[in-house]
Amino acid sequence: MCKLRGHLPDRGTARHDGQDYWTNCKRCDAPLIRAPDGWRKPTADELAAHVGHKAESGQLDDDAGVVRGRSES
Ligand SMILES: [Zn+2]
């Protein structure tokens, strides 16, 4: 679904991680990051930074579905 219509961000659960707002897609649970013009998939670097924040609480395994190895720096 999301490949055709885009992700459906769950704004109700958006959280700020100290740098950006994050939430997950209601349909496929992909991580999404807040951009000035809407929600989008995070880059690998952004996701790594976000996971880094969460790593302090031991959660490292929610990056399924994100294409890795692509940096847009
Ligand atoms: Zn989705």
N, CA, C, O and the ligand as a Tripos MOL2 file, in Angstrom:
@<TRIPOS>MOLECULE
protein
  293   291    74     0     0
PROTEIN
NO_CHARGES

@<TRIPOS>ATOM
      1 N           0.8230   -1.2130    0.0000 N.3       1 MET1
      2 CA          0.0000    0.0000    0.0000 C.3       1 MET1
      3 C           0.8550    1.2600    0.0000 C.2       1 MET1
      4 O           0.6710    2.1530   -0.8270 O.2       1 MET1
      5 N           1.7550    1.3130    0.9050 N.am      2 CYS2
      6 CA          2.5110    2.5430    1.0990 C.3       2 CYS2
      7 C           3.3810    2.8690   -0.1110 C.2       2 CYS2
      8 O           3.6900    4.0320   -0.3680 O.2       2 CYS2
      9 N           3.7680    1.8500   -0.8400 N.am      3 LYS3
     10 CA          4.5860    2.1110   -2.0220 C.3       3 LYS3
     11 C           3.8010    2.9030   -3.0560 C.2       3 LYS3
     12 O           4.3680    3.6960   -3.8080 O.2       3 LYS3
     13 N           2.5200    2.6870   -3.0850 N.am      4 LEU4
     14 CA          1.6910    3.3750   -4.0700 C.3       4 LEU4
     15 C           1.1730    4.7090   -3.5610 C.2       4 LEU4
     16 O           1.1300    5.6880   -4.3060 O.2       4 LEU4
     17 N           0.7860    4.7500   -2.3150 N.am      5 ARG5
     18 CA          0.0660    5.9160   -1.8100 C.3       5 ARG5
     19 C           0.8510    6.7300   -0.8050 C.2       5 ARG5
     20 O           0.3830    7.7700   -0.3420 O.2       5 ARG5
     21 N           2.0300    6.2690   -0.4680 N.am      6 GLY6
     22 CA          2.8000    6.9730    0.5460 C.3       6 GLY6
     23 C           2.4120    6.4880    1.9320 C.2       6 GLY6
     24 O           1.3780    5.8450    2.1170 O.2       6 GLY6
     25 N           3.2510    6.8040    2.8940 N.am      7 HIS7
     26 CA          3.0100    6.3470    4.2500 C.3       7 HIS7
     27 C           1.9360    7.1840    4.9230 C.2       7 HIS7
     28 O           1.6250    8.2990    4.5030 O.2       7 HIS7
     29 N           1.3880    6.6170    5.9650 N.am      8 LEU8
     30 CA          0.3330    7.2800    6.7160 C.3       8 LEU8
     31 C           0.8570    7.5510    8.1310 C.2       8 LEU8
     32 O           0.7340    6.6940    9.0060 O.2       8 LEU8
     33 N           1.4330    8.7180    8.3600 N.am      9 PRO9
     34 CA          2.0540    8.9870    9.6620 C.3       9 PRO9
     35 C           1.0200    9.0270   10.7880 C.2       9 PRO9
     36 O          -0.0770    9.5630   10.6320 O.2       9 PRO9
     37 N           1.3970    8.4580   11.8980 N.am     10 ASP10
     38 CA          0.5530    8.4760   13.0850 C.3      10 ASP10
     39 C           0.9560    9.6810   13.9350 C.2      10 ASP10
     40 O           1.7970    9.5780   14.8280 O.2      10 ASP10
     41 N           0.3450   10.8060   13.6390 N.am     11 ARG11
     42 CA          0.7520   12.0500   14.3070 C.3      11 ARG11
     43 C           0.5140   12.0100   15.8090 C.2      11 ARG11
     44 O           1.1870   12.7040   16.5710 O.2      11 ARG11
     45 N          -0.4340   11.2050   16.2260 N.am     12 GLY12
     46 CA         -0.7670   11.1540   17.6390 C.3      12 GLY12
     47 C           0.3510   10.6340   18.5130 C.2      12 GLY12
     48 O           0.3890   10.8950   19.7150 O.2      12 GLY12
     49 N           1.2690    9.8900   17.8970 N.am     13 THR13
     50 CA          2.3540    9.3170   18.6910 C.3      13 THR13
     51 C           3.7060    9.9230   18.3360 C.2      13 THR13
     52 O           4.7440    9.3700   18.6980 O.2      13 THR13
     53 N           3.7070   11.0420   17.6400 N.am     14 ALA14
     54 CA          4.9710   11.6740   17.2630 C.3      14 ALA14
     55 C           5.7570   12.0780   18.5040 C.2      14 ALA14
     56 O           5.1970   12.5630   19.4880 O.2      14 ALA14
     57 N           7.0520   11.8700   18.4340 N.am     15 ARG15
     58 CA          7.9290   12.2180   19.5580 C.3      15 ARG15
     59 C           9.1210   13.0100   19.0450 C.2      15 ARG15
     60 O           9.5770   12.8150   17.9190 O.2      15 ARG15
     61 N           9.6130   13.8970   19.8790 N.am     16 HIS16
     62 CA         10.8160   14.6450   19.5460 C.3      16 HIS16
     63 C          11.9950   13.9690   20.2080 C.2      16 HIS16
     64 O          11.9820   13.7250   21.4140 O.2      16 HIS16
     65 N          13.0170   13.6640   19.4210 N.am     17 ASP17
     66 CA         14.1530   12.9240   19.9870 C.3      17 ASP17
     67 C          15.3100   13.8370   20.3390 C.2      17 ASP17
     68 O          16.4260   13.3730   20.5690 O.2      17 ASP17
     69 N          15.0490   15.1370   20.3810 N.am     18 GLY18
     70 CA         16.1050   16.0970   20.6730 C.3      18 GLY18
     71 C          16.5690   16.8180   19.4260 C.2      18 GLY18
     72 O          17.2500   17.8400   19.5050 O.2      18 GLY18
     73 N          16.2020   16.2860   18.2820 N.am     19 GLN19
     74 CA         16.6180   16.8880   17.0180 C.3      19 GLN19
     75 C          15.4680   17.0050   16.0310 C.2      19 GLN19
     76 O          15.3180   18.0240   15.3570 O.2      19 GLN19
     77 N          14.6690   15.9730   15.9510 N.am     20 ASP20
     78 CA         13.5660   15.9450   14.9890 C.3      20 ASP20
     79 C          12.3630   15.2540   15.6060 C.2      20 ASP20
     80 O          12.4650   14.5520   16.6130 O.2      20 ASP20
     81 N          11.2030   15.4790   14.9590 N.am     21 TYR21
     82 CA         10.0230   14.7250   15.3350 C.3      21 TYR21
     83 C           9.9780   13.4250   14.5560 C.2      21 TYR21
     84 O          10.2800   13.3820   13.3630 O.2      21 TYR21
     85 N           9.5990   12.3750   15.2490 N.am     22 TRP22
     86 CA          9.5330   11.0500   14.6480 C.3      22 TRP22
     87 C           8.1910   10.4120   14.9460 C.2      22 TRP22
     88 O           7.5980   10.6390   16.0010 O.2      22 TRP22
     89 N           7.7220    9.6140   14.0080 N.am     23 THR23
     90 CA          6.5690    8.7670   14.2650 C.3      23 THR23
     91 C           6.6950    7.5350   13.3920 C.2      23 THR23
     92 O           7.7300    7.3080   12.7650 O.2      23 THR23
     93 N           5.6390    6.7420   13.3560 N.am     24 ASN24
     94 CA          5.6540    5.5450   12.5140 C.3      24 ASN24
     95 C           4.4160    5.5180   11.6300 C.2      24 ASN24
     96 O           3.3800    6.0950   11.9620 O.2      24 ASN24
     97 N           4.5440    4.8470   10.5160 N.am     25 CYS25
     98 CA          3.4220    4.6920    9.6020 C.3      25 CYS25
     99 C           2.3540    3.7960   10.2390 C.2      25 CYS25
    100 O           2.6580    2.7460   10.8050 O.2      25 CYS25
    101 N           1.1080    4.2370   10.1310 N.am     26 LYS26
    102 CA          0.0280    3.4450   10.7240 C.3      26 LYS26
    103 C          -0.1600    2.1090   10.0150 C.2      26 LYS26
    104 O          -0.6330    1.1400   10.6090 O.2      26 LYS26
    105 N           0.2100    2.0690    8.7510 N.am     27 ARG27
    106 CA         -0.0490    0.8520    7.9800 C.3      27 ARG27
    107 C           1.0940   -0.1450    8.0540 C.2      27 ARG27
    108 O           0.8640   -1.3290    8.2990 O.2      27 ARG27
    109 N           2.3280    0.3170    7.8460 N.am     28 CYS28
    110 CA          3.4440   -0.6320    7.7550 C.3      28 CYS28
    111 C           4.4620   -0.4380    8.8750 C.2      28 CYS28
    112 O           5.4340   -1.1880    8.9610 O.2      28 CYS28
    113 N           4.2500    0.5670    9.7370 N.am     29 ASP29
    114 CA          5.1060    0.7920   10.8980 C.3      29 ASP29
    115 C           6.5050    1.2700   10.5190 C.2      29 ASP29
    116 O           7.4220    1.1900   11.3360 O.2      29 ASP29
    117 N           6.6810    1.7590    9.3130 N.am     30 ALA30
    118 CA          7.9830    2.3130    8.9360 C.3      30 ALA30
    119 C           8.2270    3.6130    9.7060 C.2      30 ALA30
    120 O           7.2930    4.3810    9.9340 O.2      30 ALA30
    121 N           9.4690    3.8620   10.1050 N.am     31 PRO31
    122 CA          9.7820    5.1150   10.7780 C.3      31 PRO31
    123 C           9.6560    6.2950    9.8160 C.2      31 PRO31
    124 O          10.0240    6.1940    8.6460 O.2      31 PRO31
    125 N           9.1370    7.4060   10.3170 N.am     32 LEU32
    126 CA          8.9830    8.6120    9.5110 C.3      32 LEU32
    127 C           9.5140    9.7970   10.2920 C.2      32 LEU32
    128 O           9.4100    9.8470   11.5170 O.2      32 LEU32
    129 N          10.0870   10.7570    9.5640 N.am     33 ILE33
    130 CA         10.6650   11.9360   10.1990 C.3      33 ILE33
    131 C           9.9470   13.1770    9.6760 C.2      33 ILE33
    132 O           9.5420   13.2270    8.5150 O.2      33 ILE33
    133 N           9.7930   14.1720   10.5400 N.am     34 ARG34
    134 CA          9.0660   15.3740   10.1650 C.3      34 ARG34
    135 C           9.9560   16.2850    9.3280 C.2      34 ARG34
    136 O          11.0800   16.6040    9.7150 O.2      34 ARG34
    137 N           9.4420   16.6920    8.1880 N.am     35 ALA35
    138 CA         10.1280   17.6400    7.3180 C.3      35 ALA35
    139 C           9.2560   18.8920    7.2110 C.2      35 ALA35
    140 O           8.0670   18.8400    7.5270 O.2      35 ALA35
    141 N           9.8250   20.0100    6.7730 N.am     36 PRO36
    142 CA          9.0400   21.2480    6.6950 C.3      36 PRO36
    143 C           7.7750   21.0970    5.8660 C.2      36 PRO36
    144 O           6.7730   21.7580    6.1370 O.2      36 PRO36
    145 N           7.8110   20.2480    4.8780 N.am     37 ASP37
    146 CA          6.6460   20.1080    4.0050 C.3      37 ASP37
    147 C           5.9070   18.7950    4.1980 C.2      37 ASP37
    148 O           5.1190   18.3920    3.3420 O.2      37 ASP37
    149 N           6.1520   18.1360    5.3020 N.am     38 GLY38
    150 CA          5.4260   16.9000    5.5680 C.3      38 GLY38
    151 C           6.3290   15.8230    6.1270 C.2      38 GLY38
    152 O           7.4940   16.0660    6.4440 O.2      38 GLY38
    153 N           5.7800   14.6430    6.2430 N.am     39 TRP39
    154 CA          6.5520   13.5270    6.7760 C.3      39 TRP39
    155 C           7.2330   12.7920    5.6380 C.2      39 TRP39
    156 O           6.6990   12.7000    4.5320 O.2      39 TRP39
    157 N           8.4150   12.2730    5.9180 N.am     40 ARG40
    158 CA          9.1450   11.5130    4.8990 C.3      40 ARG40
    159 C           9.9330   10.4170    5.5830 C.2      40 ARG40
    160 O          10.0780   10.4000    6.8050 O.2      40 ARG40
    161 N          10.4410    9.4970    4.7690 N.am     41 LYS41
    162 CA         11.3110    8.4720    5.3290 C.3      41 LYS41
    163 C          12.6520    9.1020    5.6940 C.2      41 LYS41
    164 O          13.1540    9.9570    4.9650 O.2      41 LYS41
    165 N          13.2260    8.6910    6.8010 N.am     42 PRO42
    166 CA         14.5270    9.2330    7.1940 C.3      42 PRO42
    167 C          15.6380    8.7000    6.3120 C.2      42 PRO42
    168 O          15.5310    7.6100    5.7510 O.2      42 PRO42
    169 N          16.7010    9.4710    6.1940 N.am     43 THR43
    170 CA         17.8970    8.9540    5.5350 C.3      43 THR43
    171 C          18.5780    7.9640    6.4760 C.2      43 THR43
    172 O          18.2410    7.8860    7.6580 O.2      43 THR43
    173 N          19.5180    7.2240    5.9540 N.am     44 ALA44
    174 CA         20.2390    6.2460    6.7790 C.3      44 ALA44
    175 C          20.9370    6.9380    7.9490 C.2      44 ALA44
    176 O          20.9600    6.4170    9.0650 O.2      44 ALA44
    177 N          21.5020    8.1100    7.6840 N.am     45 ASP45
    178 CA         22.2000    8.8340    8.7530 C.3      45 ASP45
    179 C          21.2350    9.2940    9.8350 C.2      45 ASP45
    180 O          21.5200    9.1870   11.0280 O.2      45 ASP45
    181 N          20.0960    9.8060    9.4020 N.am     46 GLU46
    182 CA         19.1020   10.2630   10.3760 C.3      46 GLU46
    183 C          18.5870    9.0990   11.2120 C.2      46 GLU46
    184 O          18.4110    9.2100   12.4260 O.2      46 GLU46
    185 N          18.3530    7.9960   10.5400 N.am     47 LEU47
    186 CA         17.8550    6.8350   11.2620 C.3      47 LEU47
    187 C          18.8900    6.3240   12.2580 C.2      47 LEU47
    188 O          18.5610    5.9480   13.3830 O.2      47 LEU47
    189 N          20.1460    6.3200   11.8210 N.am     48 ALA48
    190 CA         21.2130    5.8650   12.7140 C.3      48 ALA48
    191 C          21.2850    6.7570   13.9530 C.2      48 ALA48
    192 O          21.4580    6.2690   15.0700 O.2      48 ALA48
    193 N          21.1530    8.0570   13.7460 N.am     49 ALA49
    194 CA         21.1930    8.9840   14.8720 C.3      49 ALA49
    195 C          20.0070    8.7510   15.8020 C.2      49 ALA49
    196 O          20.1390    8.7850   17.0260 O.2      49 ALA49
    197 N          18.8640    8.5180   15.2030 N.am     50 HIS50
    198 CA         17.6590    8.2880   15.9970 C.3      50 HIS50
    199 C          17.7830    6.9970   16.7950 C.2      50 HIS50
    200 O          17.4800    6.9610   17.9870 O.2      50 HIS50
    201 N          18.2260    5.9530   16.1340 N.am     51 VAL51
    202 CA         18.4230    4.6710   16.8170 C.3      51 VAL51
    203 C          19.4540    4.8250   17.9260 C.2      51 VAL51
    204 O          19.3570    4.1920   18.9770 O.2      51 VAL51
    205 N          20.4450    5.6810   17.6740 N.am     52 GLY52
    206 CA         21.4550    5.9340   18.6870 C.3      52 GLY52
    207 C          20.8540    6.4750   19.9670 C.2      52 GLY52
    208 O          21.2600    6.0950   21.0650 O.2      52 GLY52
    209 N          19.8660    7.3810   19.8200 N.am     53 HIS53
    210 CA         19.1840    7.8980   21.0090 C.3      53 HIS53
    211 C          18.4800    6.7770   21.7480 C.2      53 HIS53
    212 O          18.5520    6.6600   22.9710 O.2      53 HIS53
    213 N          17.7980    5.9590   20.9650 N.am     54 LYS54
    214 CA         17.0120    4.8990   21.5760 C.3      54 LYS54
    215 C          17.8810    3.7760   22.1240 C.2      54 LYS54
    216 O          17.4610    3.0410   23.0180 O.2      54 LYS54
    217 N          19.0870    3.6420   21.5920 N.am     55 ALA55
    218 CA         19.9630    2.5620   22.0230 C.3      55 ALA55
    219 C          20.2090    2.6100   23.5250 C.2      55 ALA55
    220 O          20.5070    1.5950   24.1560 O.2      55 ALA55
    221 N          20.0790    3.8080   24.0820 N.am     56 GLU56
    222 CA         20.2870    3.9330   25.5200 C.3      56 GLU56
    223 C          19.2750    3.1150   26.3050 C.2      56 GLU56
    224 O          19.5240    2.7270   27.4460 O.2      56 GLU56
    225 N          18.1420    2.8590   25.6860 N.am     57 SER57
    226 CA         17.1490    2.0370   26.3570 C.3      57 SER57
    227 C          17.1050    0.6240   25.7810 C.2      57 SER57
    228 O          16.2110   -0.1590   26.1000 O.2      57 SER57
    229 N          18.0800    0.3090   24.9270 N.am     58 GLY58
    230 CA         18.2260   -1.0590   24.4810 C.3      58 GLY58
    231 C          17.3950   -1.4580   23.2850 C.2      58 GLY58
    232 O          17.2510   -2.6490   23.0070 O.2      58 GLY58
    233 N          16.8410   -0.4860   22.5630 N.am     59 GLN59
    234 CA         16.0240   -0.8410   21.4110 C.3      59 GLN59
    235 C          16.7910   -0.5310   20.1260 C.2      59 GLN59
    236 O          17.1350    0.6190   19.8530 O.2      59 GLN59
    237 N          17.0450   -1.5540   19.3640 N.am     60 LEU60
    238 CA         17.8490   -1.3810   18.1440 C.3      60 LEU60
    239 C          17.2020   -2.0060   16.9170 C.2      60 LEU60
    240 O          17.7950   -2.0170   15.8380 O.2      60 LEU60
    241 N          16.0300   -2.5100   17.0700 N.am     61 ASP61
    242 CA         15.5330   -3.4150   16.0370 C.3      61 ASP61
    243 C          14.3010   -2.9250   15.2930 C.2      61 ASP61
    244 O          13.5170   -3.7390   14.8050 O.2      61 ASP61
    245 N          14.1140   -1.6220   15.1950 N.am     62 ASP62
    246 CA         12.9130   -1.1690   14.4840 C.3      62 ASP62
    247 C          13.2380   -0.4840   13.1690 C.2      62 ASP62
    248 O          12.5110    0.4090   12.7330 O.2      62 ASP62
    249 N          14.3090   -0.8910   12.5460 N.am     63 ASP63
    250 CA         14.6590   -0.2480   11.2830 C.3      63 ASP63
    251 C          14.2590   -1.1010   10.0800 C.2      63 ASP63
    252 O          14.7720   -0.8920    8.9810 O.2      63 ASP63
    253 N          13.3810   -2.0270   10.2670 N.am     64 ALA64
    254 CA         12.9430   -2.8640    9.1540 C.3      64 ALA64
    255 C          12.3000   -2.0120    8.0680 C.2      64 ALA64
    256 O          11.5320   -1.0930    8.3540 O.2      64 ALA64
    257 N          12.6210   -2.3250    6.8410 N.am     65 GLY65
    258 CA         11.9880   -1.6320    5.7310 C.3      65 GLY65
    259 C          12.7030   -0.3860    5.2810 C.2      65 GLY65
    260 O          12.3180    0.2140    4.2770 O.2      65 GLY65
    261 N          13.7170    0.0160    5.9810 N.am     66 VAL66
    262 CA         14.4480    1.2110    5.5900 C.3      66 VAL66
    263 C          15.6430    0.8110    4.7210 C.2      66 VAL66
    264 O          16.4220   -0.0740    5.0720 O.2      66 VAL66
    265 N          15.7570    1.4720    3.6110 N.am     67 VAL67
    266 CA         16.8660    1.1750    2.7130 C.3      67 VAL67
    267 C          18.1480    1.7280    3.3070 C.2      67 VAL67
    268 O          18.2400    2.9110    3.6320 O.2      67 VAL67
    269 N          19.1330    0.8580    3.4440 N.am     68 ARG68
    270 CA         20.3870    1.2820    4.0420 C.3      68 ARG68
    271 C          21.4480    1.5600    2.9790 C.2      68 ARG68
    272 O          21.2620    1.2550    1.8010 O.2      68 ARG68
    273 N          22.5340    2.1300    3.4070 N.am     69 GLY69
    274 CA         23.6610    2.3350    2.5300 C.3      69 GLY69
    275 C          23.5040    3.5320    1.6140 C.2      69 GLY69
    276 O          24.2000    3.6300    0.6030 O.2      69 GLY69
    277 N          22.6120    4.4330    1.9450 N.am     70 ARG70
    278 CA         22.3810    5.5810    1.0970 C.3      70 ARG70
    279 C          22.4810    6.8420    1.9430 C.2      70 ARG70
    280 O          21.6590    7.0700    2.8300 O.2      70 ARG70
    281 N          23.4770    7.6470    1.6700 N.am     71 SER71
    282 CA         23.6750    8.8770    2.4400 C.3      71 SER71
    283 C          23.4250   10.0670    1.5490 C.2      71 SER71
    284 O          23.8800   10.1060    0.4060 O.2      71 SER71
    285 N          22.7040   11.0340    2.0680 N.am     72 GLU72
    286 CA         22.3950   12.2350    1.2830 C.3      72 GLU72
    287 C          23.0150   13.4710    1.8910 C.2      72 GLU72
    288 O          22.4850   14.5760    1.7740 O.2      72 GLU72
    289 N          24.1310   13.2710    2.5330 N.am     73 SER73
    290 CA         24.7600   14.3710    3.2300 C.3      73 SER73
    291 C          25.3740   15.3600    2.2600 C.2      73 SER73
    292 O          25.9530   16.3610    2.6830 O.2      73 SER73
    293 ZN          3.7400    2.8640    5.4510 Zn       74 ZN74
@<TRIPOS>BOND
     1     1     2 1
     2     2     3 1
     3     3     4 2
     4     3     5 am
     5     5     6 1
     6     6     7 1
     7     7     8 2
     8     7     9 am
     9     9    10 1
    10    10    11 1
    11    11    12 2
    12    11    13 am
    13    13    14 1
    14    14    15 1
    15    15    16 2
    16    15    17 am
    17    17    18 1
    18    18    19 1
    19    19    20 2
    20    19    21 am
    21    21    22 1
    22    22    23 1
    23    23    24 2
    24    23    25 am
    25    25    26 1
    26    26    27 1
    27    27    28 2
    28    27    29 am
    29    29    30 1
    30    30    31 1
    31    31    32 2
    32    31    33 am
    33    33    34 1
    34    34    35 1
    35    35    36 2
    36    35    37 am
    37    37    38 1
    38    38    39 1
    39    39    40 2
    40    39    41 am
    41    41    42 1
    42    42    43 1
    43    43    44 2
    44    43    45 am
    45    45    46 1
    46    46    47 1
    47    47    48 2
    48    47    49 am
    49    49    50 1
    50    50    51 1
    51    51    52 2
    52    51    53 am
    53    53    54 1
    54    54    55 1
    55    55    56 2
    56    55    57 am
    57    57    58 1
    58    58    59 1
    59    59    60 2
    60    59    61 am
    61    61    62 1
    62    62    63 1
    63    63    64 2
    64    63    65 am
    65    65    66 1
    66    66    67 1
    67    67    68 2
    68    67    69 am
    69    69    70 1
    70    70    71 1
    71    71    72 2
    72    71    73 am
    73    73    74 1
    74    74    75 1
    75    75    76 2
    76    75    77 am
    77    77    78 1
    78    78    79 1
    79    79    80 2
    80    79    81 am
    81    81    82 1
    82    82    83 1
    83    83    84 2
    84    83    85 am
    85    85    86 1
    86    86    87 1
    87    87    88 2
    88    87    89 am
    89    89    90 1
    90    90    91 1
    91    91    92 2
    92    91    93 am
    93    93    94 1
    94    94    95 1
    95    95    96 2
    96    95    97 am
    97    97    98 1
    98    98    99 1
    99    99   100 2
   100    99   101 am
   101   101   102 1
   102   102   103 1
   103   103   104 2
   104   103   105 am
   105   105   106 1
   106   106   107 1
   107   107   108 2
   108   107   109 am
   109   109   110 1
   110   110   111 1
   111   111   112 2
   112   111   113 am
   113   113   114 1
   114   114   115 1
   115   115   116 2
   116   115   117 am
   117   117   118 1
   118   118   119 1
   119   119   120 2
   120   119   121 am
   121   121   122 1
   122   122   123 1
   123   123   124 2
   124   123   125 am
   125   125   126 1
   126   126   127 1
   127   127   128 2
   128   127   129 am
   129   129   130 1
   130   130   131 1
   131   131   132 2
   132   131   133 am
   133   133   134 1
   134   134   135 1
   135   135   136 2
   136   135   137 am
   137   137   138 1
   138   138   139 1
   139   139   140 2
   140   139   141 am
   141   141   142 1
   142   142   143 1
   143   143   144 2
   144   143   145 am
   145   145   146 1
   146   146   147 1
   147   147   148 2
   148   147   149 am
   149   149   150 1
   150   150   151 1
   151   151   152 2
   152   151   153 am
   153   153   154 1
   154   154   155 1
   155   155   156 2
   156   155   157 am
   157   157   158 1
   158   158   159 1
   159   159   160 2
   160   159   161 am
   161   161   162 1
   162   162   163 1
   163   163   164 2
   164   163   165 am
   165   165   166 1
   166   166   167 1
   167   167   168 2
   168   167   169 am
   169   169   170 1
   170   170   171 1
   171   171   172 2
   172   171   173 am
   173   173   174 1
   174   174   175 1
   175   175   176 2
   176   175   177 am
   177   177   178 1
   178   178   179 1
   179   179   180 2
   180   179   181 am
   181   181   182 1
   182   182   183 1
   183   183   184 2
   184   183   185 am
   185   185   186 1
   186   186   187 1
   187   187   188 2
   188   187   189 am
   189   189   190 1
   190   190   191 1
   191   191   192 2
   192   191   193 am
   193   193   194 1
   194   194   195 1
   195   195   196 2
   196   195   197 am
   197   197   198 1
   198   198   199 1
   199   199   200 2
   200   199   201 am
   201   201   202 1
   202   202   203 1
   203   203   204 2
   204   203   205 am
   205   205   206 1
   206   206   207 1
   207   207   208 2
   208   207   209 am
   209   209   210 1
   210   210   211 1
   211   211   212 2
   212   211   213 am
   213   213   214 1
   214   214   215 1
   215   215   216 2
   216   215   217 am
   217   217   218 1
   218   218   219 1
   219   219   220 2
   220   219   221 am
   221   221   222 1
   222   222   223 1
   223   223   224 2
   224   223   225 am
   225   225   226 1
   226   226   227 1
   227   227   228 2
   228   227   229 am
   229   229   230 1
   230   230   231 1
   231   231   232 2
   232   231   233 am
   233   233   234 1
   234   234   235 1
   235   235   236 2
   236   235   237 am
   237   237   238 1
   238   238   239 1
   239   239   240 2
   240   239   241 am
   241   241   242 1
   242   242   243 1
   243   243   244 2
   244   243   245 am
   245   245   246 1
   246   246   247 1
   247   247   248 2
   248   247   249 am
   249   249   250 1
   250   250   251 1
   251   251   252 2
   252   251   253 am
   253   253   254 1
   254   254   255 1
   255   255   256 2
   256   255   257 am
   257   257   258 1
   258   258   259 1
   259   259   260 2
   260   259   261 am
   261   261   262 1
   262   262   263 1
   263   263   264 2
   264   263   265 am
   265   265   266 1
   266   266   267 1
   267   267   268 2
   268   267   269 am
   269   269   270 1
   270   270   271 1
   271   271   272 2
   272   271   273 am
   273   273   274 1
   274   274   275 1
   275   275   276 2
   276   275   277 am
   277   277   278 1
   278   278   279 1
   279   279   280 2
   280   279   281 am
   281   281   282 1
   282   282   283 1
   283   283   284 2
   284   283   285 am
   285   285   286 1
   286   286   287 1
   287   287   288 2
   288   287   289 am
   289   289   290 1
   290   290   291 1
   291   291   292 2
@<TRIPOS>SUBSTRUCTURE
     1 MET1         2 RESIDUE 1 A MET
     2 CYS2         6 RESIDUE 1 A CYS
     3 LYS3        10 RESIDUE 1 A LYS
     4 LEU4        14 RESIDUE 1 A LEU
     5 ARG5        18 RESIDUE 1 A ARG
     6 GLY6        22 RESIDUE 1 A GLY
     7 HIS7        26 RESIDUE 1 A HIS
     8 LEU8        30 RESIDUE 1 A LEU
     9 PRO9        34 RESIDUE 1 A PRO
    10 ASP10       38 RESIDUE 1 A ASP
    11 ARG11       42 RESIDUE 1 A ARG
    12 GLY12       46 RESIDUE 1 A GLY
    13 THR13       50 RESIDUE 1 A THR
    14 ALA14       54 RESIDUE 1 A ALA
    15 ARG15       58 RESIDUE 1 A ARG
    16 HIS16       62 RESIDUE 1 A HIS
    17 ASP17       66 RESIDUE 1 A ASP
    18 GLY18       70 RESIDUE 1 A GLY
    19 GLN19       74 RESIDUE 1 A GLN
    20 ASP20       78 RESIDUE 1 A ASP
    21 TYR21       82 RESIDUE 1 A TYR
    22 TRP22       86 RESIDUE 1 A TRP
    23 THR23       90 RESIDUE 1 A THR
    24 ASN24       94 RESIDUE 1 A ASN
    25 CYS25       98 RESIDUE 1 A CYS
    26 LYS26      102 RESIDUE 1 A LYS
    27 ARG27      106 RESIDUE 1 A ARG
    28 CYS28      110 RESIDUE 1 A CYS
    29 ASP29      114 RESIDUE 1 A ASP
    30 ALA30      118 RESIDUE 1 A ALA
    31 PRO31      122 RESIDUE 1 A PRO
    32 LEU32      126 RESIDUE 1 A LEU
    33 ILE33      130 RESIDUE 1 A ILE
    34 ARG34      134 RESIDUE 1 A ARG
    35 ALA35      138 RESIDUE 1 A ALA
    36 PRO36      142 RESIDUE 1 A PRO
    37 ASP37      146 RESIDUE 1 A ASP
    38 GLY38      150 RESIDUE 1 A GLY
    39 TRP39      154 RESIDUE 1 A TRP
    40 ARG40      158 RESIDUE 1 A ARG
    41 LYS41      162 RESIDUE 1 A LYS
    42 PRO42      166 RESIDUE 1 A PRO
    43 THR43      170 RESIDUE 1 A THR
    44 ALA44      174 RESIDUE 1 A ALA
    45 ASP45      178 RESIDUE 1 A ASP
    46 GLU46      182 RESIDUE 1 A GLU
    47 LEU47      186 RESIDUE 1 A LEU
    48 ALA48      190 RESIDUE 1 A ALA
    49 ALA49      194 RESIDUE 1 A ALA
    50 HIS50      198 RESIDUE 1 A HIS
    51 VAL51      202 RESIDUE 1 A VAL
    52 GLY52      206 RESIDUE 1 A GLY
    53 HIS53      210 RESIDUE 1 A HIS
    54 LYS54      214 RESIDUE 1 A LYS
    55 ALA55      218 RESIDUE 1 A ALA
    56 GLU56      222 RESIDUE 1 A GLU
    57 SER57      226 RESIDUE 1 A SER
    58 GLY58      230 RESIDUE 1 A GLY
    59 GLN59      234 RESIDUE 1 A GLN
    60 LEU60      238 RESIDUE 1 A LEU
    61 ASP61      242 RESIDUE 1 A ASP
    62 ASP62      246 RESIDUE 1 A ASP
    63 ASP63      250 RESIDUE 1 A ASP
    64 ALA64      254 RESIDUE 1 A ALA
    65 GLY65      258 RESIDUE 1 A GLY
    66 VAL66      262 RESIDUE 1 A VAL
    67 VAL67      266 RESIDUE 1 A VAL
    68 ARG68      270 RESIDUE 1 A ARG
    69 GLY69      274 RESIDUE 1 A GLY
    70 ARG70      278 RESIDUE 1 A ARG
    71 SER71      282 RESIDUE 1 A SER
    72 GLU72      286 RESIDUE 1 A GLU
    73 SER73      290 RESIDUE 1 A SER
    74 ZN74       293 GROUP 0 **** ****
